């Protein structure tokens, strides 16, 4: 059975009297990278938050790997990585302590990818999170999202034109042809790479 990574059918989500999302249908196949483009208030963030069960749809349905996020929240979130617009970490933790803390919540963590990305981003593992710039905090969040090698990653970072990108990487072969040196989720998640 070939399940879609993300399936949205007739999703509607209101914000007060405003239709933030109105009748959206979308199918994301595994191994593909998709982006949402639109003006502020177009419903990009609300759609992703519905996928993550951070918001409930007013109508319609969302499925992630064939699972219903409200009913199968742990199973869905164990296969996802999420980087919000604004990231925050415990200020007293260093970069390496933060990554160790994030890794403690995951069954799998690729230490080789962690070391490679720390080097690429030129982050000091001993630097406290409170002393990181906004870009460095985003880079740290991306490392935390990529190292568990999730099946799907969602980034709320704002590259040009308020894009929301997510990659469904459960098969990885097509994305490996792009640049095998960079993990598939990283290629699709942020302008900082």
C-alpha positions as MATLAB code, in Angstrom:
seq = 'XXXXXXXXXXXXXXXXXXXXXXXXXXXXXXXXXXXXXXXXXXXXXXXXXXXXXXXXXXXXXXXXXXXXXXXXXXXXXXXXXXXXXXXXXXXXXXXXXXXXXXXXXXXXXXXXXXXXXXXXXXXXXXXXXXXXXXXXXXXXXXXXXXXXXXXXXXXXXXXXXXXXXXXXXXXXXXXXXXXXXXXXXXXXXXXXX';
ca = [
       0.000    0.000    0.000;
       1.447    3.364   -1.050;
       0.131    5.906    1.482;
       0.471    9.604    0.829;
       2.748   11.435    3.223;
       0.192   14.237    3.620;
      -3.413   14.232    2.488;
      -5.726   17.188    3.018;
      -9.355   17.096    1.863;
     -11.641   20.139    1.900;
      -9.867   21.654    4.919;
     -11.548   24.713    6.406;
     -10.372   26.631    9.434;
     -11.889   29.910   10.543;
     -10.303   32.601   12.645;
     -13.220   34.469   14.144;
     -15.377   35.385   11.141;
     -12.455   35.113    8.701;
     -11.985   31.965    6.612;
      -8.244   31.417    7.148;
      -8.405   28.179    5.111;
     -11.397   27.466    2.887;
     -11.827   24.107    1.143;
      -8.127   23.247    0.683;
      -7.343   19.854   -0.830;
      -3.739   18.699   -1.248;
      -1.898   15.417   -1.650;
       1.845   15.224   -0.894;
       3.509   12.067   -2.118;
       6.500   10.602   -0.310;
       9.843   11.804   -1.619;
       8.505   15.193   -2.755;
       9.075   18.726   -1.535;
       6.135   21.138   -1.515;
       5.866   24.783   -0.611;
       3.037   27.089    0.331;
       3.248   30.551   -1.161;
       0.870   33.312   -0.234;
       0.265   36.617    1.411;
       0.115   37.004    5.175;
      -3.158   35.600    6.465;
      -3.639   33.223    3.527;
      -3.795   30.160    5.825;
      -0.343   28.634    5.364;
       0.468   28.432    9.066;
      -3.033   27.324   10.049;
      -2.882   24.460    7.545;
       0.421   23.192    8.921;
      -0.833   23.575   12.493;
      -3.835   21.401   11.570;
      -1.418   18.753   10.248;
       0.449   18.872   13.561;
      -2.750   18.754   15.654;
      -1.934   22.160   17.105;
      -5.281   23.347   15.682;
      -8.378   21.345   14.840;
     -10.024   21.860   11.441;
     -13.519   23.337   11.456;
     -14.311   20.936    8.615;
     -12.529   18.638    6.219;
      -9.828   16.137    7.060;
      -6.069   15.839    7.305;
      -3.997   12.678    7.261;
      -0.280   12.257    7.797;
       1.039    8.906    6.531;
      -2.547    7.684    6.559;
      -2.945    8.578   10.239;
      -5.399   10.987   11.833;
      -3.324   13.537   13.826;
      -5.817   13.959   16.719;
      -6.326   10.199   17.145;
      -2.744    9.095   16.424;
      -0.855   12.141   17.702;
       2.187   10.322   19.110;
       2.590    8.129   16.010;
       2.245   11.151   13.707;
       4.639   13.364   15.656;
       7.231   10.588   15.924;
       7.474   10.705   12.114;
       7.598   14.504   11.809;
       9.963   17.350   12.475;
       8.710   20.884   12.922;
      10.583   24.195   12.983;
       8.362   27.176   13.872;
       8.905   30.822   12.877;
      10.148   31.743   16.311;
      12.350   29.224   18.083;
      13.353   29.340   21.730;
      15.574   27.114   23.807;
      16.444   26.954   27.482;
      18.858   29.888   27.758;
      21.226   28.183   30.193;
      21.848   25.221   27.866;
      24.708   25.185   25.391;
      24.278   24.170   21.754;
      25.465   20.625   22.537;
      23.290   20.363   25.671;
      20.273   21.540   23.689;
      20.852   18.900   21.009;
      21.390   16.213   23.655;
      18.102   17.258   25.267;
      16.248   17.160   21.917;
      17.777   13.759   21.095;
      16.468   12.346   24.392;
      12.911   12.576   23.006;
      13.679   10.631   19.815;
      14.155    6.919   19.203;
      16.740    7.637   16.521;
      19.344   10.405   16.299;
      22.057   10.654   13.635;
      25.144   11.980   15.415;
      27.111   12.161   12.163;
      24.563   14.538   10.665;
      24.582   16.561   13.898;
      28.376   16.959   13.795;
      28.330   17.798   10.089;
      25.637   20.465   10.438;
      27.249   22.047   13.505;
      30.404   22.370   11.425;
      28.588   23.682    8.320;
      26.662   26.246   10.349;
      29.837   27.136   12.266;
      28.054   26.844   15.597;
      30.116   26.649   18.777;
      28.874   23.586   20.700;
      29.769   25.315   23.998;
      27.899   28.552   23.257;
      24.827   29.165   25.410;
      21.477   29.342   23.628;
      20.917   32.780   25.165;
      23.866   34.106   23.148;
      22.728   32.790   19.754;
      21.414   35.113   17.053;
      17.953   34.483   15.570;
      19.571   32.829   12.544;
      21.732   30.627   14.754;
      18.695   29.584   16.816;
      16.940   28.631   13.569;
      19.999   26.639   12.511;
      20.015   24.867   15.885;
      16.313   24.075   15.479;
      16.977   22.705   11.997;
      19.699   20.432   13.356;
      17.207   19.232   15.953;
      14.645   18.602   13.219;
      16.992   16.857   10.783;
      19.004   14.542   13.061;
      16.106   12.211   13.912;
      15.799   11.683   10.140;
      12.021   12.116   10.150;
       9.747   10.908    7.398;
       8.393   14.431    6.957;
       9.633   17.857    7.993;
       7.699   21.103    8.256;
       9.406   24.447    8.435;
       7.715   27.676    9.289;
      10.768   29.754    8.384;
      10.088   32.525    5.960;
      12.212   32.387    2.875;
      11.221   34.732    0.065;
       7.515   35.393   -0.408;
       6.391   33.913    2.933;
       6.929   30.306    1.874;
       6.034   27.357    4.044;
       7.925   24.302    2.920;
       7.571   20.716    3.896;
       9.309   17.647    2.614;
       8.056   14.110    2.649;
      11.175   12.014    2.782;
      10.031    8.499    3.572;
      11.627    7.023    0.456;
      14.502    9.494   -0.042;
      15.741    8.103   -3.418;
      14.578   10.992   -5.594;
      15.886   13.594   -3.158;
      19.227   11.822   -2.901;
      19.910   12.685   -6.547;
      19.755   16.402   -5.728;
      22.752   16.456   -3.392;
      23.509   13.342   -1.360;
      25.765   15.315    1.005;
      22.826   17.218    2.521;
      19.991   15.353    4.273;
      16.725   15.506    2.339;
      14.856   17.409    5.057;
      17.580   20.032    5.223;
      17.356   20.791    1.521;
      13.715   21.719    1.876;
      13.440   23.439    5.227;
      15.292   26.708    5.413;
      17.109   29.491    3.614;
      19.937   29.182    6.149;
      21.516   26.091    4.585;
];
